[in-house]
Amino acid sequence: MSEMTETLSILEPYPGIFAYYDGRVEGRRLHGDGPNWLDDGAYSLGVASYAIVDGGEALVYDTHVSLAHATAIRAHLTGLGVRTIRVVLSHWHKDHIAGNAVFADCEIIALSLTAQQLEENRGRIEAANPPIVPLVMPTRLFDEKLELTVGGRRVELLHFAIHSADGNVVWLPDEKLLLAGDTLEDTATYVSEAAEIATHIGELARMRTLPIARILPSHGDRARIAEGGYSPALIDANRTYLERLSGAIAQGDTVTPSLKDFAAEEIASGAILYFAPYEEVHQRNIATVIAAVR
């Protein structure tokens, strides 16, 4: 294991479902002291990629935050006897595609919207801090829905325009398990497309119609993920947050600056868990939404 992956945990919340979780380690940064997307946008908040394994096959959901992390994922799968790997991208943001090069010899599946965003933002991605070079593109594209099998497991890839227009979730209908990417987040959703909040709220309502038993998000609490993930109340908490935030700003009201107070009801219910670094996310969300409505 490299120094980069010293705090990486390999969790198995369900048989053959692995979570590669890193971050939320107080006082530790992976890339440097200065502002950078790896530490400030991913590692500080905790980040997980996933793998579904069955019958010598694996489906990797996102390639994590670095080549070192992706290499650790691939080594783990090889150690399990996996012979065939396919990759699915949840969306185009850097902390989900940084390890693509490690899987360049595998089929990489994504929404057409994801491929479009990656191509349009190639220059910024490759010049980011840290850079993602080379940017390895998806090799198989779909729109809205794609049905797959991993060994004997049925898997559906479903498009939900939440957080990002190209949100792509992994749904295991037999297990009633949702791998949510960034469409759902604990403690609060990160508003990356403020002008589309109404769409995100509607899509969260549509997601709620799935017969979901448990949810595994990309950004959440390590222990809760290890124990099997979140209930569908996570969807309600994320939707309520957006409704409360956008509603207050649209009416010209002052938004409660403390996330702990703003989401107190959902925290008290256990739908979400309070994690103090999300206070900064909340402050950013307020500023972003205010700027979008002016």
Buried (B, 14 or more C-beta within 10 A) or exposed (E): EEEBBEBBBEBEBBEBBBBBBBBBBEEEBBBEEEEBBBBBBBBBBBBBBBBBBBBEBBBBBBBBBBBBBBBBBBEBBEEEEBEBBBBBBBBBBBBBBBBBBBBEEBBBBBBBBBBBBBEEBBEEBEEBEBEBEEBBBBBEBBEEEBEBEBBEBEBBBBBBBBBBBBBBBBBBBEBEBBBBBBBBBBBBBBBBBBEBBEEBBBBBEEBEEBEBBBBBBBBBBBEBBBEBBBBBBBBBBBBBBBBBBBEBBEEEEEBBEEBBEBBEEBBEEEBBBBBEBBBEBBBEBBEBBEEBEE
